[in-house]
């Protein structure tokens, strides 16, 4: 979808053109016409009637101009008038004039809309849209992910900093897949890793590890029994669980911060699969606690949605730690 104009843009232009054309017809300044008929004598018995008229925006101005015309026919007899009436408007002409103006405005609107929806290119757009990350953007390839894991060990997971939420602008961006593959990579590198499914709205990690979605994070926040599942050597998984409360209300409970602080002791790396930004502000809670987030961007992502995601991270003082451009 690299075209600047698509079917929706054409509809926008047409709707704007029609609206401006109708507004022009209804609201354009109305003019007035003053008319009179005079009898002009000719040689012999012949004579003829001439219609005189003058048009102006002000009726008094129209009558004044007509009086000037009548003085030019001083020898003629007045047959009828003078009379002043509103000029008849041509709907077809008004629609044509308004349509030309409207099409120009509509084209500008659709161009601006298409520019806002332009697909993001990793080489050009990610840094201006998301800010300069701690770690350079990488494509979603095994060798690139392994290099990213090593770089995160050196530059992010240091000292007391062990949390990293994984975020994206929309659903279907591959966020959960990135979370699983990164967690498995860290575990294979000997790091004791905890992977948490914090997406109560659309949980998926239990399916990736063939687990039941029971005894998870939602249960912990609701003070119900919880269990960590083994996802492989050095890897523990906490599924989303089944929350009975509104997701944002659950995540706002103080137990969440207490749990995340406690998880940083037995585990050296804690990865959190958050809900998509379009689902609500849930991800901001984890980004604020961690102080940063790893961003997943899908091919053709809207620039406007990425800008909104950056504003969410800025709102909670979270650094864009790294970006993964998911080409799959």
C-alpha positions as CSV (number, residue, x, y, z in Angstrom):
1,X,0.0,0.0,0.0
2,X,2.5,2.6,-1.1
3,X,0.0,4.6,-3.1
4,X,-0.7,8.0,-1.7
5,X,-4.3,7.8,-2.8
6,X,-6.5,4.7,-2.3
7,X,-10.2,4.1,-2.5
8,X,-10.8,5.6,1.0
9,X,-8.9,8.7,0.0
10,X,-11.0,9.1,-3.1
11,X,-14.2,8.9,-1.0
12,X,-12.8,11.5,1.4
13,X,-12.1,13.9,-1.5
14,X,-15.6,13.3,-3.0
15,X,-17.3,13.9,0.3
16,X,-15.4,17.1,0.9
17,X,-16.2,18.3,-2.6
18,X,-19.9,17.6,-2.2
19,X,-20.0,19.3,1.2
20,X,-18.3,22.5,-0.1
21,X,-20.4,22.6,-3.2
22,X,-23.6,22.4,-1.2
23,X,-22.3,25.0,1.3
24,X,-21.4,27.3,-1.5
25,X,-24.9,27.0,-3.0
26,X,-26.5,27.7,0.4
27,X,-24.2,30.3,1.9
28,X,-22.6,32.2,-1.1
29,X,-23.6,35.9,-1.2
30,X,-26.9,36.5,-2.9
31,X,-27.2,39.2,-5.5
32,X,-30.2,41.4,-6.5
33,X,-31.5,42.4,-9.9
34,X,-33.4,45.7,-10.6
35,X,-35.5,45.6,-13.8
36,X,-37.6,48.0,-15.9
37,X,-39.2,48.0,-19.3
38,X,-39.3,51.1,-21.5
39,X,-41.0,51.8,-24.8
40,X,-38.6,53.2,-27.4
41,X,-40.3,55.2,-30.2
42,X,-39.1,54.6,-33.8
43,X,-39.8,56.4,-37.0
44,X,-43.3,56.1,-38.1
45,X,-45.7,53.9,-36.1
46,X,-43.1,51.4,-35.2
47,X,-41.7,51.1,-31.6
48,X,-40.1,48.5,-29.5
49,X,-40.0,47.5,-25.8
50,X,-36.5,47.2,-24.2
51,X,-35.9,45.5,-20.9
52,X,-33.3,47.2,-18.7
53,X,-31.7,45.4,-15.7
54,X,-28.8,45.9,-13.3
55,X,-27.4,43.4,-10.8
56,X,-25.6,44.1,-7.5
57,X,-25.0,42.5,-4.1
58,X,-27.0,45.3,-2.5
59,X,-30.6,46.0,-3.6
60,X,-30.2,49.8,-3.3
61,X,-27.0,49.6,-5.4
62,X,-28.9,47.6,-8.1
63,X,-31.7,50.3,-8.1
64,X,-29.2,53.1,-8.3
65,X,-27.5,51.5,-11.3
66,X,-30.9,51.0,-13.0
67,X,-31.7,54.7,-12.5
68,X,-28.5,55.5,-14.4
69,X,-29.6,53.3,-17.3
70,X,-33.1,54.9,-17.4
71,X,-31.6,58.4,-17.6
72,X,-29.9,57.3,-20.9
73,X,-33.4,56.6,-22.3
74,X,-34.9,60.0,-21.3
75,X,-37.2,60.1,-24.3
76,X,-38.6,56.6,-23.7
77,X,-41.9,55.8,-22.0
78,X,-41.7,53.6,-18.8
79,X,-43.8,50.5,-19.4
80,X,-43.3,48.7,-16.0
81,X,-41.0,48.8,-13.0
82,X,-38.6,49.5,-11.8
83,X,-38.7,46.4,-9.6
84,X,-35.9,44.7,-7.5
85,X,-35.9,41.0,-6.9
86,X,-33.2,38.4,-5.7
87,X,-31.3,37.0,-8.6
88,X,-32.0,33.4,-9.4
89,X,-29.2,31.0,-8.4
90,X,-28.1,28.3,-10.7
91,X,-27.7,25.1,-8.7
92,X,-25.7,23.4,-11.5
93,X,-23.3,26.3,-11.7
94,X,-22.9,26.6,-7.9
95,X,-22.3,22.8,-7.6
96,X,-19.7,23.0,-10.4
97,X,-17.9,26.0,-8.8
98,X,-18.1,24.5,-5.3
99,X,-17.1,21.1,-6.6
100,X,-13.9,22.4,-8.2
101,X,-13.0,24.1,-4.9
102,X,-14.0,21.0,-2.9
103,X,-12.0,18.6,-5.0
104,X,-8.9,20.7,-4.4
105,X,-9.5,20.7,-0.7
106,X,-10.5,17.0,-0.7
107,X,-7.4,16.1,-2.5
108,X,-5.3,18.0,0.1
109,X,-7.2,16.2,2.9
110,X,-6.7,12.8,1.4
111,X,-3.0,13.5,0.7
112,X,-2.5,14.5,4.3
113,X,-4.4,11.5,5.5
114,X,-2.4,9.2,3.3
115,X,0.8,10.7,4.5
116,X,-0.1,10.0,8.1
117,X,-0.9,6.4,7.1
118,X,2.3,6.0,5.2
119,X,4.1,2.6,5.9
120,X,7.1,2.9,8.1
121,X,10.5,2.1,6.7
122,X,13.0,0.9,9.2
123,X,16.0,2.8,7.6
124,X,14.2,6.1,7.6
125,X,11.3,6.3,10.1
126,X,11.9,4.4,13.3
127,X,14.3,6.8,15.0
128,X,12.3,10.0,14.2
129,X,9.1,8.2,15.3
130,X,10.2,6.3,18.4
131,X,13.3,8.2,19.5
132,X,16.9,7.1,19.6
133,X,16.9,3.7,21.3
134,X,19.6,2.4,23.6
135,X,20.2,-0.5,21.2
136,X,20.1,-0.2,17.4
137,X,17.0,-1.5,15.6
138,X,17.2,-5.1,14.3
139,X,15.2,-7.2,11.9
140,X,13.4,-10.3,13.2
141,X,16.0,-12.9,12.3
142,X,17.6,-15.6,14.5
143,X,21.1,-14.2,14.2
144,X,19.9,-10.7,14.8
145,X,17.9,-11.7,17.8
146,X,20.9,-13.5,19.3
147,X,23.1,-10.4,18.8
148,X,20.3,-8.3,20.4
149,X,20.2,-10.7,23.4
150,X,23.9,-10.3,23.9
151,X,23.8,-6.5,23.6
152,X,20.9,-6.3,26.1
153,X,22.9,-8.3,28.6
154,X,25.7,-5.8,28.3
155,X,23.7,-2.6,28.2
156,X,20.3,-3.2,29.8
157,X,20.2,-6.1,32.2
158,X,22.8,-4.8,34.6
159,X,22.8,-4.3,38.3
160,X,19.3,-4.1,39.7
161,X,17.7,-3.7,36.2
162,X,16.1,-7.0,35.3
163,X,12.7,-6.1,33.8
164,X,12.0,-5.5,30.1
165,X,8.4,-5.2,28.8
166,X,7.9,-6.0,25.1
167,X,5.4,-3.6,23.5
168,X,3.9,-2.9,20.1
169,X,1.4,-0.5,18.5
170,X,-1.2,-3.0,17.4
171,X,-2.4,-6.5,17.6
172,X,-0.8,-9.1,15.4
173,X,2.6,-7.3,15.3
174,X,4.4,-10.5,16.5
175,X,5.0,-9.2,20.0
176,X,4.4,-12.5,21.7
177,X,6.6,-14.4,19.3
178,X,9.5,-12.0,20.0
179,X,8.9,-12.5,23.7
180,X,9.0,-16.3,23.4
181,X,12.1,-16.4,21.2
182,X,14.0,-13.9,23.3
183,X,13.2,-15.7,26.5
184,X,14.4,-19.0,25.0
185,X,17.6,-17.3,23.8
186,X,18.4,-15.9,27.2
187,X,17.7,-19.2,28.8
188,X,20.0,-21.0,26.4
189,X,22.7,-18.5,27.3
190,X,22.5,-19.6,30.9
191,X,20.3,-16.7,32.2
192,X,17.6,-17.7,34.7
193,X,14.6,-16.2,32.8
194,X,11.0,-15.5,33.7
195,X,8.5,-14.9,30.9
196,X,5.2,-13.2,32.0
197,X,2.0,-13.0,29.9
198,X,0.5,-9.7,31.0
199,X,-2.0,-9.5,28.2
200,X,-5.3,-10.3,30.0
201,X,-7.3,-9.1,27.0
202,X,-5.8,-11.5,24.5
203,X,-3.5,-14.1,26.3
204,X,-1.4,-16.3,24.1
205,X,1.8,-17.6,25.9
206,X,0.0,-20.6,27.4
207,X,-0.7,-21.8,23.8
208,X,3.0,-21.3,22.8
209,X,4.1,-23.6,25.7
210,X,1.0,-25.9,25.6
211,X,-0.1,-24.9,29.1
212,X,-3.4,-24.3,30.7
213,X,-4.3,-20.6,31.2
214,X,-4.7,-21.1,35.0
215,X,-2.9,-19.9,38.1
216,X,-1.4,-17.0,36.2
217,X,-0.7,-13.3,36.8
218,X,-4.3,-12.3,37.0
219,X,-4.8,-14.9,39.7
220,X,-1.8,-13.6,41.6
221,X,-3.2,-10.1,41.6
222,X,-6.6,-11.4,42.7
223,X,-4.9,-13.3,45.6
224,X,-5.6,-16.7,44.2
225,X,-3.2,-19.7,43.9
226,X,-0.4,-19.2,41.4
227,X,2.2,-21.5,39.8
228,X,5.1,-21.0,37.5
229,X,5.4,-23.5,34.6
230,X,8.7,-24.8,33.2
231,X,9.3,-23.5,29.6
232,X,12.6,-25.3,29.3
233,X,16.0,-25.3,31.1
234,X,16.5,-21.9,32.9
235,X,13.1,-20.7,31.7
236,X,9.9,-20.2,33.8
237,X,6.6,-19.1,32.4
238,X,3.8,-17.3,34.2
239,X,0.6,-17.4,32.1
240,X,-2.0,-14.6,32.1
241,X,-4.6,-16.5,34.1
242,X,-8.2,-15.7,34.3
243,X,-9.0,-12.4,35.9
244,X,-12.6,-11.6,37.0
245,X,-11.9,-7.9,37.3
246,X,-11.3,-5.2,34.6
247,X,-7.7,-5.7,33.3
248,X,-6.6,-2.2,34.1
249,X,-8.0,-2.4,37.6
250,X,-6.1,-5.6,38.3
251,X,-2.8,-4.3,37.0
252,X,-3.2,-1.1,39.1
253,X,-3.0,-3.1,42.3
254,X,0.0,-2.8,44.6
255,X,0.6,-6.5,44.5
256,X,1.9,-6.2,40.9
257,X,4.9,-4.0,41.9
258,X,5.6,-6.2,45.0
259,X,5.6,-9.3,42.7
260,X,7.9,-7.7,40.1
261,X,10.3,-6.6,42.8
262,X,10.4,-10.1,44.3
263,X,10.8,-11.8,40.8
264,X,14.1,-9.9,40.3
265,X,15.8,-11.9,43.0
266,X,15.6,-15.5,41.7
267,X,15.6,-14.4,38.1
268,X,18.3,-12.4,36.2
269,X,15.9,-11.6,33.4
270,X,12.2,-10.9,33.4
271,X,10.4,-10.4,30.1
272,X,6.8,-9.2,30.0
273,X,4.5,-9.7,27.1
274,X,2.2,-6.7,27.3
275,X,-1.1,-5.9,25.6
276,X,-0.9,-3.9,22.3
277,X,-1.0,-0.1,22.7
278,X,-4.3,0.1,20.8
279,X,-5.9,-2.0,23.6
280,X,-5.4,0.7,26.2
281,X,-2.8,2.1,28.6
282,X,-1.9,-1.3,30.3
283,X,1.6,-1.4,28.9
284,X,2.4,1.9,30.6
285,X,2.2,0.3,34.0
286,X,5.0,-2.1,33.1
287,X,7.1,0.4,31.1
288,X,7.0,2.8,34.1
289,X,8.2,0.1,36.5
290,X,11.0,-1.1,34.1
291,X,12.0,2.4,32.9
292,X,12.0,1.2,29.3
293,X,10.5,-1.1,26.7
294,X,11.5,-3.2,23.7
295,X,9.4,-2.2,20.7
296,X,8.2,-4.6,18.0
297,X,7.2,-3.0,14.7
298,X,5.5,-4.9,11.9
299,X,5.9,-4.2,8.2
300,X,3.7,-1.3,6.9
301,X,2.9,0.0,10.4
302,X,1.1,3.3,10.5
303,X,3.4,6.2,11.4
304,X,0.6,7.8,13.4
305,X,0.2,4.7,15.6
306,X,3.9,4.6,16.3
307,X,3.8,8.2,17.3
308,X,1.0,7.5,19.8
309,X,3.0,4.6,21.2
310,X,6.0,6.9,21.7
311,X,3.8,9.4,23.5
312,X,2.6,6.6,25.8
313,X,6.2,5.7,26.7
314,X,7.1,9.3,27.2
315,X,4.2,9.7,29.5
316,X,5.6,7.1,31.9
317,X,9.3,8.1,31.5
318,X,10.2,4.9,29.7
319,X,13.2,4.7,27.4
320,X,12.8,2.9,24.0
321,X,15.4,0.2,24.8
322,X,15.5,-1.4,21.3
323,X,13.3,-1.9,18.2
324,X,12.7,-5.1,16.4
325,X,11.4,-4.8,12.8
326,X,9.3,-7.9,12.4
327,X,9.4,-8.7,8.7
328,X,7.6,-12.1,9.1
